[in-house]
Amino acid sequence: MESFGKQLRTLREKRHLTVNQLATYSGVSAAGISRIENGKRGVALIVFQLLNGQQRFSEIEAALPNLSGRVLSERLKELETEGVIKRDVIPETPVRIEYSLTEKGCALAPILEEISKWSSTWIDPS
């Protein structure tokens, strides 16, 4: 099965969009689009998962069993640095940490929904 990055690149090419045009449309930097297309493992999957709303690390980890906890932790930090996700620390015992999409992250929703539609139509699940 193709990665989200490859699917995004294919979708962008079919629509004859440059990375900069897609960045303008989505509100995500061209560097961010390139990073997704070039496949930082799990980035698009994490964003896609967080489209369902605020979640704890364990919930994201359970939903993405092909990502190790170490890789998930690294990608969450990178996405937070990029301003795509927000990390909320809830001061209770034990401390609870929840992740959600920022406005910038939510701007990826139309792109990921298109990729999802495209892959449902064109990619054989077997």
Buried (B, 14 or more C-beta within 10 A) or exposed (E): EBBBBBBBBBBBEEEEBEBEBBBEBBEBBBEBBBBBBEBBBBBBBBBBBBBEEEBEBEBBBEBBEEBEEEBBEBBBEBBBEBBBBBEEEEEEEEEEEBBBBBEBBBBBBEBBEBBBEBBEEEEEEE
